């Protein structure tokens, strides 16, 4: 089972929803759990139940350490979200997906850190956006290669994403990156 943490105080619900849609559209089973003192026990239960992906939503005020495979960070309002308890959730193999647009998170030096945003220097950014009647087409540009969770390599290039969700594009990007590193998204065109 892959554990994915989300710490994004203002937009964790939108990121979680986009991520669940990606996981389910690929035919995998996911569970969502708010981080609590019971999280480790629930993870063991999910593992025995055959859950493929567990999404853990963190509250910045109370973080109960649990080992994560992937951590998505977004600090939209410059809150103190990086704490010692959060750091305890990260190993050298954890993949960190973080937003650098607002400048509230520094460039992370973790070997598996992937920054995203609208800045052209981000590892993953947006080349173009096209709004249709019922969907949004987003052309993502991957400017730096990165490694996936199963040692699959994601190379420099573009990825067309078509989304019927009326979500902020900024909230779709980390979910799409997560799908890439989990080898759920592997085609050139993705529909969410």
C-alpha positions as CSV (number, residue, x, y, z in Angstrom):
1,X,0.0,0.0,0.0
2,X,1.3,3.5,-0.9
3,X,0.7,6.2,1.7
4,X,0.2,9.7,0.4
5,X,0.2,12.6,2.9
6,X,-1.4,16.0,2.0
7,X,-0.5,19.1,4.1
8,X,-2.2,22.0,2.3
9,X,-4.2,24.0,4.8
10,X,-6.2,26.0,2.3
11,X,-6.7,23.4,-0.5
12,X,-6.2,19.9,0.8
13,X,-9.8,19.0,0.0
14,X,-9.4,19.9,-3.7
15,X,-6.0,18.1,-4.0
16,X,-7.5,15.0,-2.3
17,X,-10.5,15.0,-4.6
18,X,-8.3,15.2,-7.7
19,X,-6.0,12.5,-6.4
20,X,-8.9,10.2,-5.6
21,X,-10.3,10.7,-9.1
22,X,-6.9,9.8,-10.7
23,X,-6.5,6.7,-8.5
24,X,-10.0,5.5,-9.1
25,X,-10.0,6.2,-12.9
26,X,-6.9,3.9,-13.1
27,X,-8.9,1.1,-11.4
28,X,-7.1,1.2,-8.0
29,X,-8.8,1.3,-4.6
30,X,-8.0,4.2,-2.2
31,X,-9.0,5.1,1.3
32,X,-8.9,8.6,2.9
33,X,-8.0,9.2,6.5
34,X,-7.5,12.3,8.5
35,X,-4.2,12.2,10.4
36,X,-4.9,11.3,14.0
37,X,-3.4,9.3,16.9
38,X,-5.1,6.3,15.4
39,X,-3.6,6.6,11.9
40,X,-1.0,3.9,12.3
41,X,-3.7,1.4,13.4
42,X,-5.9,2.4,10.5
43,X,-3.0,2.0,8.0
44,X,-2.5,-1.6,9.2
45,X,-6.2,-2.2,8.7
46,X,-6.2,-0.7,5.2
47,X,-3.2,-2.8,4.3
48,X,-5.0,-6.0,5.4
49,X,-8.1,-4.9,3.5
50,X,-6.3,-4.7,0.2
51,X,-6.3,-0.9,-0.2
52,X,-3.8,0.2,-2.9
53,X,-3.4,3.9,-1.9
54,X,-4.1,5.6,1.4
55,X,-4.4,9.4,1.3
56,X,-3.7,11.0,4.7
57,X,-4.9,14.6,5.2
58,X,-2.8,16.5,7.8
59,X,-4.0,19.3,10.0
60,X,-1.1,21.8,10.6
61,X,-2.0,22.1,14.3
62,X,-1.8,18.4,15.1
63,X,0.5,16.2,13.2
64,X,0.9,12.6,14.3
65,X,4.0,11.1,12.7
66,X,3.5,8.3,10.2
67,X,5.9,7.1,7.6
68,X,4.9,8.4,4.1
69,X,5.8,7.3,0.6
70,X,4.7,10.7,-0.8
71,X,4.1,14.0,0.8
72,X,2.3,16.9,-1.0
73,X,2.9,20.4,0.6
74,X,1.3,23.7,-0.2
75,X,1.6,26.7,2.1
76,X,-0.8,29.2,0.5
77,X,-1.0,31.6,3.4
78,X,2.5,31.5,4.9
79,X,1.7,29.4,7.9
80,X,4.3,27.5,9.9
81,X,3.5,24.1,8.4
82,X,7.0,22.5,8.5
83,X,7.3,21.1,12.0
84,X,9.4,18.5,13.7
85,X,6.5,16.1,13.7
86,X,6.0,16.6,10.0
87,X,9.8,15.9,9.4
88,X,9.3,12.6,11.3
89,X,6.9,11.5,8.5
90,X,9.7,11.9,5.9
91,X,12.3,9.3,5.1
92,X,15.1,9.4,2.5
93,X,12.7,7.5,0.1
94,X,9.7,9.8,0.6
95,X,8.8,11.8,-2.5
96,X,8.1,15.4,-1.7
97,X,5.8,17.3,-4.1
98,X,5.7,21.0,-3.1
99,X,4.4,24.3,-4.4
100,X,6.9,27.1,-4.8
101,X,4.6,29.8,-6.4
102,X,4.0,32.0,-3.4
103,X,7.6,31.8,-2.1
104,X,6.5,30.5,1.4
105,X,8.3,27.2,1.0
106,X,12.0,27.2,0.3
107,X,13.6,25.1,-2.3
108,X,13.9,21.7,-0.6
109,X,17.2,19.8,-0.9
110,X,15.7,16.4,-0.4
111,X,16.8,14.0,-3.1
112,X,13.2,13.2,-4.1
113,X,11.8,16.7,-4.0
114,X,9.7,17.9,-7.0
115,X,8.6,21.5,-7.0
116,X,5.7,22.7,-9.1
117,X,4.0,25.9,-9.9
118,X,3.5,28.5,-12.6
119,X,7.2,29.7,-12.4
120,X,9.1,28.5,-15.5
121,X,11.9,27.3,-13.2
122,X,9.7,24.8,-11.5
123,X,10.3,21.1,-12.2
124,X,6.6,20.8,-13.3
125,X,4.8,23.9,-14.7
126,X,2.0,24.7,-17.1
127,X,2.7,25.4,-20.7
128,X,-0.8,26.3,-21.7
129,X,-4.5,26.2,-20.5
130,X,-7.5,25.8,-22.7
131,X,-11.0,26.2,-21.3
132,X,-13.7,24.2,-23.1
133,X,-17.5,24.0,-22.5
134,X,-17.3,21.1,-20.1
135,X,-13.5,20.6,-19.4
136,X,-10.2,22.2,-19.0
137,X,-7.2,21.1,-21.1
138,X,-3.8,21.7,-19.4
139,X,-0.5,21.2,-21.1
140,X,2.0,20.4,-18.3
141,X,5.7,20.8,-18.9
142,X,8.2,18.7,-17.0
143,X,11.5,20.6,-17.1
144,X,13.6,18.3,-14.9
145,X,13.4,14.5,-14.8
146,X,12.5,12.8,-11.6
147,X,12.1,9.3,-10.3
148,X,8.9,7.6,-9.5
149,X,8.1,5.5,-6.4
150,X,8.6,2.3,-8.3
151,X,11.9,3.5,-9.8
152,X,10.2,4.5,-13.0
153,X,11.7,7.6,-14.6
154,X,9.7,10.6,-15.6
155,X,11.5,12.5,-18.3
156,X,11.5,16.0,-19.7
157,X,8.5,16.6,-21.9
158,X,4.9,17.7,-22.0
159,X,1.7,16.0,-20.8
160,X,-1.8,16.9,-21.9
161,X,-4.4,16.7,-19.1
162,X,-8.1,17.0,-19.7
163,X,-10.1,17.6,-16.6
164,X,-13.9,17.8,-16.2
165,X,-13.3,19.0,-12.6
166,X,-14.0,22.7,-12.0
167,X,-11.0,22.8,-9.6
168,X,-8.2,25.3,-9.5
169,X,-5.4,24.2,-11.8
170,X,-3.0,24.7,-9.0
171,X,-4.7,21.9,-7.1
172,X,-4.7,19.5,-10.0
173,X,-1.0,19.8,-10.6
174,X,0.2,18.0,-7.4
175,X,-2.4,15.2,-7.9
176,X,-1.2,14.7,-11.5
177,X,2.5,14.6,-10.4
178,X,1.5,12.1,-7.7
179,X,-0.1,10.0,-10.4
180,X,3.1,10.2,-12.5
181,X,5.3,9.1,-9.6
182,X,3.0,6.2,-8.7
183,X,3.0,5.0,-12.4
184,X,-0.8,5.5,-12.5
185,X,-0.4,8.1,-15.3
186,X,1.7,6.8,-18.1
187,X,0.1,8.0,-21.2
188,X,0.6,11.3,-23.0
189,X,-3.0,12.3,-22.5
190,X,-4.7,12.0,-19.2
191,X,-8.4,12.5,-18.5
192,X,-9.5,13.3,-14.9
